[in-house]
Amino acid sequence: MDSRGWRMALAGAACALLLASCTNKESRAKETPTDPADPDQTPPECQGPRDPGRVTLHRLNRAEYDNTVRDLLGDTTRPSRDFPADDHGYGFDNNADVLSLGPLLMEKYSAAAEKLVEATWKQDASRTPPLVRVCAPDPADPLPCGRQILERFARRAWRRPVTSTEVDRLTGFLSLAKQQGDGFDAGMKLALRAVLLSPHFLYRVELDPHPASMEPHRLNDYELASRLSYFLWSSMPDEALLAAADAGALQTPEHLEQQVRRMLADPKAEALVDNFAGQWLYTRALDSFHPDPLLYPFDDGLREAMRQETQLVFREFLLGDHPARDLVDADFTYVNDTLAQHYGLPKPGTQEMRRVSLAGHPERSGLLGQGSILAVTSHPDRTSPVKRGLWVLEQLMCKAPPPPPPNVEGLPPAVDPKMSIKQRMARHRSDPTCSGCHSMMDPIGYGMENFNVVGAWRLKEEVSGAQVDPSGDLPGDVHFKDGVELRAILKADPELDVCIAQHLLAYGLGRGPMDADACTLRSVSKTAEARGGRLSDLILAITQSQSFTWRRGEAEDTNEGSAP
C-alpha cells in the first residue's frame, strides 16, 4: 500500500475511533476539520460560497502587547512579564476564545499604561524625532497641539482613523486637568493613558454590521491590516501598512501579496519563528525539559543550541526556497560544536550556530532528527513512542486521536528488566481499550527510537540494554524499517501541506479550525503548491483566502465563540 493508502487507512481508523471513542466526549480544543477529500477534485461541498467563520473579539496576548508597545512607544521593557499567563486554545496562546480579561489583568494594564506614558513623555522631551510629543503647545491655547498629538497617537494605537468625536473626548482630559489646577502635561498624560486602556487598543476590533447575521462580509482595510500585522509580526501595523489601508489598497490579491512579501522580509517577522513555530513545534517546551541527570547529561548550552537549531531551520524555510514538506527530511541543519558532538556530526569549529549539510547522515534529516523535538516528546527517564507518535499525528498530520479514557494507567514497570520499550508497549496492542489509539501512535514513535531522551543517537536502550528496533507497522499494512523510511512515508503524504496550512490558519486567525475550513485548506494547499509549495506560498495563500479576508456574525441561538 502506498502512502495515500496508508493515509486513508489511518483516517479511517481515526474516524472509527472518534465514533467508537476512546473517551465519551472530545474537547473543543481537539476538534479537527473534516478530512479533505481527493485534492485532485473539488467536492460538491467546496463548489459554492464558503463560510469564513468568525473570530471572537481578540484581546492582545502578552507577546502582542509587548510588541505593540515596542512599535508604538519604543518601549522594550516587556511590561507583560507582570501580566497573568495567557491561556491556550488549539495549541496557540493567541486563540481569541480563551483570551479573557479579568480584574487582575485590568489592574496590570492600568499600571503598565501609567508607566509607559510617564516614560515616553519624559523621553520624548529629548528624543529626535519624538514619538508622541510631535508639537509644542502654545501657552495661550494648547488645545490645537493637544488635538494633533492625540489624533495621531490614537490612530496608531487603535490601528484605524479616529473620529472628531473621539478626539474631543480625549481632549476633555485637558479640561479636567485644568479644573484640578494641573497643566497641559498632566492632562495629556491622562488622555494618553486612556488611549492605552481603551478596548480599541487592548483588543483587535472587527465589527459586524449585523452581529447576528450569518451572511459573510469582507473585512475593511484597517481590520485586514491588523489581521496581517498580528499574524506576521505579532504587532501593530506600521505606517506603510496603515497608508495602504488609508488608500484602500488591501482589497486585491496583488496588493495583499506586496504587503505580505514586504512584511515577511522585515525583521519583525521573527515573531512567526518565536510565536508560531515555537508553539507548533513545541520548542517553547524546552524550558521545562529536565532529563534525569544520572542517565542523560544535559545543560543549558545544549538546550539553547537545540532551540536555535529548530528556529534557524524554520527561519530558512520561511524565507528560503524550500518546499514546506521538506521540513520532514531537510538535508541540512544548524549546529555549533556542542550540538554537533552531541549528534555525532563533524564540528563546524565554533560555538556559533552554523548551517551544515546532512549528507551522509540521513538519520538526522528534518524535524524528526532535531534534539529539541525529540527531547520535549520524551519522559525525563525514558523515551516515549506514544508522545513522539502523538506529536507527529497532531503537528504534521492533524490526525490526533481522542484523549485517553479516564483512569487509564501509565506504562507499568517491565516484568523483565531486559525488555525493550517496544516489548513493554506491546501491552497497548493487547488491551482493546488502548489498541485502537496506540496502533496509530506507537509505530510512528518506534521509528524515532534510535534517539534517546536528549536526542542522542543510540543502538541500545540505556537502562535495559535492549537492542533498539526502529521498525514499525502502520495502519494499512505499511511497514518501515527505520526512521529514514518513516520520513519518506510522512513526506509523501498528500495531506502534509494541508496540515501545515491548518496550523498556520489557526494561528493567523486566532481561532480553532472548523469543518467549513476544510475546503479553504484544500484550496490554500493547491494554490501554494502551484507557486512552489514554500512556507511563504502557504502564508500568501492563507492571507488571500476568504477565511482570512472575510468574516460573519454569530446567530443569537448559538454559542459558537465560547471557550473550549
N, C-alpha and C positions, 0 to 999 in steps of 0.2 A: 504493500500500500504506500502511495506517495504521501507527501506532507499535507496536501489538501485533504486526502482521505483521512489522515490522522486527525487533522483539524476538525473534520466533520464528525469523526468518531468521538473526539473529545468534547465538541459542542453538544453532541447528543447525550453524552454521559453527564455533562453539566446540567442540561435541561432536565434530564431524568432525576438528577439529584435535587434540583430545585423543586420539582414536583413532589418527589417522594420525601425530600427534605431530610437533611441531617439534623435539622432543628425545626421548631414549629413556626418560627417567624424570622424572616430575613430583615435586617435593619435597613432603613432607607439609605444609609451611607454605603451599603454594599450593593445597591441596585446597579445593574448594568443595562445598557440599551439592548434592544432586540438584536440578535446576531445578524449582521448584514448578509444578504443573500449573495449569490454569484455576482462578483464585481463586474463581470463582462456583460451583464444585462441589467437594465433598470426595472426593478419590480414594479408592479402596479401602484403600490403604496407610495412610491417615490416619484411618481409621474405628475402629481398635482401640486398645489400650493403646500408649502411646508410650514409647520408650526415652529416659530423661532423660540418659543418658550418665554419665560420671564425671569428676571433676576430681582430678588428682594433688595430693597434699599440697602446699599452696600457701605457699611462703616469701614473706614480705613483701618487695616490691621496695623500691627506695630511696625513692620518694615515699611509699609506705605506711609505711615505717619512720619517716621524718621526721614525717609527720602523726600517727602513733600516739604517739610520744614527746611531741609537742606537746600532744596532748589528754590524755595520761596524766600527764605531769610538768610541763607548761607550758614545755617546752624549745623554743626557736625557733632554735637554732644550726645546725640541719640537719646532724646528725652523719654522715649518709650520704654527704656530699661526700667523705669519706675512703674510702668503700667502692668496690670494683671496680664497673664499669658492669654493669647488668643486660643479659642477652641478650633478644632479641625473638623472638616467635613469632606468626605470623598478624597481623603489623603492630602488636602491642602488647607493652609490656615487663612486663605482668602475667600473661603466659602461664605457668601453673604447670609445664608440661612442660619449660621451658627455664630455670627459676629454680633453679639448682643452689646448693650450699653447699660451697665448698672451704675448705682450711685458712686461706688468706689472709683470706677473708671472716670466718671464725670468729674469727681474731685481732682483726679490726676490731670485730666485735660485742663481744668481751670488753673491748677498750679503751674503746669507746663506753659500755658499761654502767657501767664504773667511773667515768667522768667524769660520766655522767648522775646516778648515785646520789650521788656526792660533792656535786655542785652542788645537787641537790634537797634533800638532808639539811641542807646549810648554809642554803639559802634558806628552808626551812620553819621554821627557828628564829625567823624574824621575819615570816613570811608569815601573813596572816589572810584566810580560814581556811587552815590548812596543807593541802597536797595529800596528804602521806603521813603525817606525824607527827601523827596525829589524837588522840593521848592522851599523857599524861606518865607515864612508868613510875614505879611505887613502888620506891624503892631497896631495900626489903626483899624485894620479889617483883616483878621487872619482867616476868615471863613473861606475865601476862594482857594487859598493854598490847602486848607484842610480838606476841602472837597476834592481837589486834584489828587492829593495823597490817598485819600480813602477810596476814590473811584478806581484808581489804578491798582491799589493793593487788593481790594475786594475782587476785582476782575480776575486777578491772578490766583488768589486764594480759592475763589469759588469756581474757577475754571469756566467762566462764562461772563458775558457782559452783565453789568448791574444796571438797574433802573434808577431813574432820578429819585423815585420814592425811597428806594433802599439807601441811596446815598444821603438823602435827607434824614433818615432815621439814624444813620451813623453819625452825622454831624451834630445830631442832637446831644451827643455826649460832650461836645464843646460847650454848649449852653449849660448843660448840667454841671460841668466842672466850674464854669464861671459863677454859677449860682452858689457854689460851695466855697468860692473865694480862691479857686485854683486857676492856673494859667492854661495856655494853649497846649503845652506838652502833656499835662495831666489828662486833659480831655482827649487828646489824640491817642494816648496810650489806652484809655478805656475803650475807645472806638476800635482800635486795632485788636484788643483782646476779644471784643465782641465778634469781630470777623472770625477769629480763630476758634471761637466757641459756637459758631453758627452751625446748624446741620448742613448748610451748604459747603462748609469746609470739612467737617468730620465725616460726611457721607458723600458717596458718589451718586448724585441725584439724577435719576432718569424718570421723567414723568410720563404717565399715560394720559392722553386726553380724555379717555373714558376708562377709568381704572377697572371697571367690572366687565369690560368688553374683551372677548377673546379674539377680536379682529386684529391681526398684526399691523404694526405701523413702523415706519423707518425711524431710527434714532435721528435727532437733529445733529448738526455738525459738532456742537460742543459736547454732547453726550458721547458721540463716537470718538472725538478726540480724547476724552477721558478714558474710554474703554481701551483705546490703543496705548495710551501712555502708561496706564496701570498694568496692562498686560506685558508690555515690553520693558518698561522701566521701573515698575512698582512705584511710580511717582506721578506728579502733575504734568500736564502738557507744557512744553516750553513755548517761547514766543513764536517760533516758526509754526508749530502745530496750531496754536491759537490763531495765528494770522491766516492759516489755511482754513480754519473753521470760520473766521470772520468773512473770508472770501467765498464761502460755500464750496470749497474745493475738495471736500472729502466724500462727495457723493458719487464719484466714478471710480471704477476699479483701477484705472491708470493713476489717478491722483493718490488713491489709497496706497498703491504699490510704491509710489515715490516716497511717501512718508514712512512706510514700514521699512524700506531699504535704508533710508536715512537714519531711522531710529535704531535699527539693528547694528549699524556701523558706529553708533555713538557708544562711548564707554559706559553710559548708564544702562546699556543692555546687559551688563554684567549681572543685573538683577535677575535675569532669566536663569543664569547659572546658579546664583545663590538661592533663589526662592522657588523657581520651578524645578530645576534638576535636583536641588538639594533635598526636595521632598519626594519627587518622583523616584529618584534613585537611592533614597534613604541616606545620603551622605551626612545629613544633619544628625542622624542617629549615632554617628561615630563618637560624639562627645560622651555618650553614656555607655560606650562599649568598654568593658573591663574584663579581659580574659583571666583565667586562673593563672597567677604568676608562676606557680610551680610547674605548670605544664607548657605555658606559651610565653616566652619573653616578648615584651611589648612595651613601648614607651611613647611619649607624646611626639617625638620626632617621626617615628614610623606612622603614627596616627595622622599627623599633618601631611606627610608625604602621600599617604593613601588618599586623603581627601583631595589634595591638589591634583593627583593623577586623574581622578574621575572628573574634577572640574575642568581641567585643561583639555581632556579628550572631548568632553561635551562642548566646550567653547569652540574647539576646532570644527566639530560637526555643525555648530550653529553658524559659524562664519565661513566655513570652507566649502569644498565642492564634493563632499562625500554623500552618497545616498544615506538617508536616515537608517535604513535597515542594516547598513554596515556597522552600526553600533554593536551588533551581536558578535561580529567576528573581525573587527578592525585589526589590521596588521601593523599597527603602531600603538605606542602608548607614551607616557611621560614618567620618567623615574629620575631620582638622584642616586647617589652612591648607596645610600642606606637602603632604599627601596629595591634597587637593582640587586644588591646582595641578598636581600630577603626573598626576592623572586628567583634567584639563580640566573640572572641576566648579566651580561657584561656591564661593568660600571662605566658611566659616562665621564667619570673623573671630576665630579663636582657635587656639591650639596645643593646646587640649583637644579630645579626640575628641567630635564632635557627630553626632547622628543627622540624616541629610539624606534628602530624597526624591530618587529617581532618575527622577522624571517628566521626560520629555524626553531621558533618557539610557538607553535600554533596553540599550545595549551594555554598560553596567556592572552590569546587574542580576544578582543571585545570585552563587553561588560562583565561576562561571567568569569573572566580571569583577573579581575581587579580586586585587590585586597579589601577595599572599603566595603564593597557589596558582599564579599564572602564573609567578612567579619560581622557585619550587622545582621546577617542571617544565620548566625551561629549562637549556640549557648556558650557561657563562659568556659565550660569544661569539655565540651564536645561539639562536633558539627551537628547540624540539623538538616537532614534531607527534606524534612517537612517544611521548615521555614524557607529553605532555598527554593524548593519547588513551588511553594506558595508565592514567593517573590516573583518568579518567572511568570506564573499564571496571572497574577494581578497586574504587574507592571509592564509586561511585554505582550501578553495575550488577552488581557481584560476578560479573563475567564475564571474569576475567583470562585472557588467552591463555597458552599454555605459555611457559616461558623460551626464549630463542633457542638454536639449536643451538650446540655448541661451535665455536670458531674462526671464528665469524661476524665479518665485518669491519664497522666503522662506516661511516657515510656518507662516500663518497670525495669529494675536492675537486671543485668544479664544473669541468666541461670548459670551459664558457663563464662567465666571471666575472659575467655579467649574468643568469645563470639564477636563477630563484626557488627557494626551498627546496622548493616543491611540485614543480617540474620535476625537481629533483635527486632527490627521493624517489620519482619515478615508477619509478626503478630497482627499488625494492622490489616493485612490481607485476609487473615483467618477470622477476624471479627466482623460479622456482617454490618454492625453499626458503623464501623470505621472504613470498611473496604472500599466503598464507593468513592469517597473523597480521596483517600490515600492512594488509590490506584492512579489518580491524576497527579498528585503532588510528589509522592515519594520517588517514582522513577526519574523524574527530572532532577531531583536533588541528588540521586545516585551519580548522575553524570558530572557532579561537581565535587565528588568525594575525594578526588585526588588533591584537594586543597584543604588544609587543616583549618582550625578555628581562626587563625590570624592570616589565612590566605597563603601560607607557605606550601610548596609542593611536597607531596608525600606519597609513598608507595605502601606504607603500613600505618595502621592506626596507632596513636601514641600509647594508649592505656592497654588495650587488648593485645596489641602486637599483630592483629589480624591483617592479612593482605587486603588492600583496598580493591574492591571490584566496582569500577565506574560504569559498568554496562547497565542497561535498563530496557524495559519493555513498556512502550506507551500504548494507550488505547488504540485499537485498530491494528494490532499485531505489528506495530512498528518497533523494530529493535535497533538500538545503537550500542556500540561497543565502548564508547568513551565520550568525554566532553566535547571533543572536536566534532564527532559525528552529531552529537546533540545540537551544537551550534548550527550545523548545516541544516538540520531539520527546522530549527526555530527561524532561521533566516529565510528559508523557502516558504514559510507560512504566508499566504497571500493577505492575511489579516494583520500582519505585524504593523504596517504603516497606519492602518485604521486604528489600532490600539494606541499607538503613539499620538495620533491625532486626537483620540478621545481624551487622553490625559491633558494635552495642550488646550483643548476646547474647555474642559472643566476648569482648568486654571485661568484661562483667558477670560471666561465669562464669570468666574466666581460662583458657579452653581454646579450641582451634580448633573450627570447625564440623564437623559430621559429617552423613552422609546422613540420619540419623534426625531431625535438626533441621529438615529441610525442612517437615515437617508443622507443627511448632511455630511456625516463622517465618510460615507462611501464616496460622495462627490468630492469632498476635500482630498481624499486619498488619490482618487483618479486624476484630479486636476494637478495635484502635486507631482504625481508620477509622470505626467506628460511634460512637466517642466524640468524633471531631473530627479525628483524624489528626495531632495535635500530637506534638512530640517527647516531651512528658510522657506522652501517651497510649501511645506505643510503650514507654516505660520502665515505666509501670504494667502494661501487658500482659505485658511480659517478666517482671517480678517476680512475677506471678501464674501464670506458666506452669509446667508440670510440669518443664521443664528447669531452672528456677531453684529450685524448691522441693523437688525430689526428686533422688536420685542412686542409683547402684547400684555394686556392686563390679566386679571385673575377673576374668574367668576365668583360671585359672592358666596355660593354654597360650597366652595372648595377650601381646602387648607393647604394648597399646593406648596406654599413657601415656608411651611413650618419646619422647624429644626428636626433632624432625624431623631 
